[in-house]
């Protein structure tokens, strides 16, 4: 039996996320992004409609200049203003019961000790529904915002991430043993010091003594997401990720990426099925083919293609603001987001990519247009390619998700491509893997019990 697809809603606490310029559409409410009620109502709608995850993208800096200046991003609303998703997730956690809540953050943003504390707290608040998308941040402005002279080199950012997650694994998995939190009114022992440990991490970038200040949350470690498709990115994913987001131009290319990453996971002592793959797609649905095509043409008229180019090329640190759309893109060496280049090269055949392809990549190559039945046909092909889930990109909020829930999901359920609606509470990891905590094959598992029985702890009499 083939498993139903999993579904994630790909959002960002900003006015313009992926399909740019749509904040001006009267049918959407993106411009109300500061209103917590927009997000609470959307989270509840997604949960009731059968989505597994509400996933928040994030940035901590501006994209590279466009037309020689950064002010284009401010004027157009290109992911600025944008708010901290971790703060918002607290509100969503107490207003939902089942849907997973995932956020994006980079090692650049916060020392691992405090990050571990905040995430564990969120996992407690949500009863184990938190996921973390591990990014390395490719925006030079972001590095300047945190006191760095410039952008750290691409592969070195992944080395940095490796040490960062290593510290987190020690805190989340190793600092507190099972049963450490006693809370005995009779004996007066709140937690057993013999089962709470300092981690004493000393590495290239971090020195962290510990112990972790938060007792183990339902998942201990949040579900770990990643999105890198470069060589270094796939290597990192194969070791650490439980779910990987891709935006492959075709199912065949998705199959290649998935098979390569799964093979690397096996080489690293994991099982090929220890990773779930989510393909990013957006949908234009109509009752008839003609209606769907008309709606797609109307969408194309509303999209701001200069913003699309500024977003994609800005992630590479390249300013194409003064170039014609048909200007060829020669071989590019960049320390920016290399996955953008990889997807672009794979989506173009028979010619060299041009500037306009940056807009095409994000606006149309990840788009499925048609009736609900036609969309189901296409999603069957993605599932056959090895995709485990769909990361649904929106044009408008909440309209894109209302349409997906009302028009597409019922057909997917009829075909076994989506789960039946069921009100089952549980952790996010249990939704994806049937277990609350990381399996023993994950590198974090080696820290369970690794810090026990130090000399100081042996003197505790209880």
TILO-436489 format. One record per residue (C-alpha): x, y, z. Coordinates in steps of 0.2 Angstrom, whole numbers, plus 2048, in hexadecimal, padded with zeros to 3 digits. Layout:
BEGIN
XYZ ...
//
This chain:
BEGIN
800800800 8078117FB 80781E809 7FC82D808 80583E805 809849813 80485C812 80D86B818 80787D816 816888811 814899819 81E8A8820 8198B682C 81B8C381F 8118CB811 81A8C3802 8228B2803 8248A87F3 8178AE7E6 81B8C07E7 8108CF7E5 8008C67EA 7FF8D07FA 7F68DD7EF 7E98D07EA 7D88D57F2 7D48C27F5 7E38C0800 7E78C5812 7FA8C4811 7FB8D7815 7F38D2826 8028C882B 8058D283B 7F48CC841 7F68BC84C 7E38B8848 7E78B5836 7F48A783B 7EA8A0848 7DB89E83D 7E589782F 7EE88A83A 7DD884841 7D688382F 7E5879829 7E486D838 7D186A835 7D4868823 7E185A825 7F2863823 80085B82D 80C86A82F 80B87D82E 81D881829 82489382B 832899820 83D8A7827 84B8B3823 8568BE82F 85C8CA821 8598D2811 85C8CA800 86A8D07F5 8678E17ED 85C8E37DE 85F8F17D2 86E8F67DD 8648F97ED 85C8F07FB 84D8FC7FC 8448F27EE 8408E47FB 8398F1807 82E8FA7FA 8278EA7F3 8268E0803 8328D27FE 8338C880F 8348D9818 82C8DC825 82D8CA82B 82A8C483D 8328B7848 8298A6845 82E89F856 8248AC85F 8158A9854 816896856 812899869 8028A0864 7FE893858 803885863 7F6889870 7E888C863 7EA87B85A 7EB869860 7F285E852 7FB867844 80E867844 816879845 82787B83D 83288A83C 84288F833 85289583C 865895839 874893844 8788A5841 8698AB84B 86C8A585C 87889B867 873889868 87088987B 86289687B 85B88F86A 85A87E872 851885881 84488F876 84088086B 83E87487A 832880881 828881871 82886E870 82086E882 81387B87E 80E87286E 80E861876 81C85B86A 817863859 82686D855 83186C846 841875842 847879830 85A87A831 861887825 87288E824 86C8A081E 8738A680D 8708B980F 87F8C4811 8748D181A 86F8C4827 8818C182B 8848D482D 8758D4839 87D8C8844 88E8D1845 8978C7837 8A28D082A 89A8C681B 8928B6816 89A8A681C 89F89B80E 89288E808 89A87E80E 8A188681E 88F88B823 88A878822 89987482D 893881839 882879839 88986883D 89186F84D 881879851 876869850 88385F85A 88186B868 86E86A867 86E857867 878857876 86C86287F 85C85B879 861848879 86F847886 86D854894 85E84C89C 85C83989E 84B83189D 8438328AE 84D8418B4 83E84B8B8 8388438C9 82D8518D0 82B8478E0 8218518EE 8258438FA 8388438F8 83A8558F3 8448508E4 83F85A8D4 84C8538C8 8598468CB 86A84E8C8 87183D8C4 86683D8B4 86A8508AF 87B8538A7 8868618A1 88B85E88F 89C868890 89C86A87D 8AC872876 8AD875864 8B4880856 8A688D858 89D889869 8A188587B 89187F884 891879896 87F875899 87586D8A0 865870895 85A87B89F 84A873898 84486189D 84185688E 83285B883 82784E87B 83284D86C 843852874 84A857863 83E860858 83A858847 84985D83C 84686482B 85386A81E 85287180C 864871805 8668687F4 87986D7F1 88685F7F4 889866806 876868809 872856804 88085080E 87A85981E 86885381A 86D841819 87584282A 86984D834 85885082B 84884782E 83F850820 846859811 83D867807 8408677F4 83A8717E6 83F8657D8 83986B7C6 8338597C2 82F8497CA 83E8417C2 84A84E7C9 84184C7DA 8448397D9 85783C7D6 8598487E4 84F83C7F0 85982D7EB 8698357ED 86583C7FE 85E82B804 86E8227FE 87882F808 86E82C817 871819816 88381C815 882826825 87A81882E 86881D82C 85A815823 85481B812 84381E819 849829828 84683881D 83683F816 83684A806 82B858803 8298607F2 8248727F1 8158757E6 8078827E3 7F787F7DB 7EA8877D0 7DA87E7D0 7CA8807C6 7BA8767C4 7BF8757B1 7D08757A8 7CA8867A0 7C788D7B1 7D88877B8 7E188F7A9 7D889F7AB 7DC8A07BD 7EE89C7BA 7EF8AA7AD 7E78B67B9 7F48B17C6 8028B47BA 7FC8C67B8 7FC8C97CB 80E8C27CE 81C8CF7CF 82A8C77C5 8378D47CB 8348CE7DC 8358BC7D7 8468C07CF 84C8CA7DE 8478BC7EA 8508AE7E0 85F8B87DA 8618C17EA 8638B07F3 8728AE7E8 8798BF7EC 8778C57DA 86E8D47D4 8658D17C4 85A8E17C6 8608EA7B6 8618DA7AB 8548D679E 84A8C67A1 8528BD793 8648C1798 86E8B0799 8748AB7AA 8868A47A8 88E8997B4 88D8A07C5 89889D7D4 88F8A27E4 8908A07F7 87D8A37F8 86F8977F6 87688A7EA 8668807EA 85E88E7E0 86B88C7D2 8698797D3 8568797D0 8588867C3 86587C7B9 85A86D7BA 84A8757B4 85287C7A4 856870796 85D874785 863886788 86C891795 8618987A3 85C8AA7A2 8588B77AF 8458B47AC 8478A27B1 8498A77C3 8378AE7C3 83189E7B9 8398927C6 8308987D5 82089E7CC 81C8907C0 8278817C1 82087C7D2 80E87F7CC 8018737C8 7F28797BE 7E28707BB 7D28687C3 7D385F7D3 7D484E7CA 7E28547BF 7EC85B7CE 7EA84A7D6 7F18417C7 80084C7C8 8038497DB 8028377D7 8118397CC 81A8427DA 8168357E6 81D8287DA 82D8317D9 83082F7EC 82883F7F3 82183C804 81884D806 81385D7FD 81886E804 8098797FE 80E88A7F8 8018977F9 7FC8A67ED 7F08AD7FA 7EC8AB80C 7E18A2811 7DA8A0800 7E78947F9 7E5888807 7D2889808 7D28847F6 7DE8767F8 7D486F807 7C38717FF 7C686C7ED 7D68617EC 7D88587FC 7C784E7FB 7CC8477EA 7DD8437F1 7D58397FF 7CA8307F2 7DA82A7EA 7E48267F9 7F08357F6 7EB83D807 7E6836818 7D483681E 7D084382A 7D383D83C 7D484784C 7E383E853 7EF84885F 801844860 81384B85D 81885184C 82584384B 81783684E 80E83D83F 81D83B834 82582B83B 819823848 825827857 827836862 83A837863 849835857 84D823852 85D81B858 86581D846 865830847 87683884D 86E84085C 86A830863 87C82C868 87A83A876 86D83187F 87582C88F 886832889 88983E897 8848338A6 88E82F8B5 89A83E8B7 8A483F8C8 89A84E8CE 8898458CB 88F8358D4 89083E8E5 87D8428E4 8758388F2 86383C8ED 
//
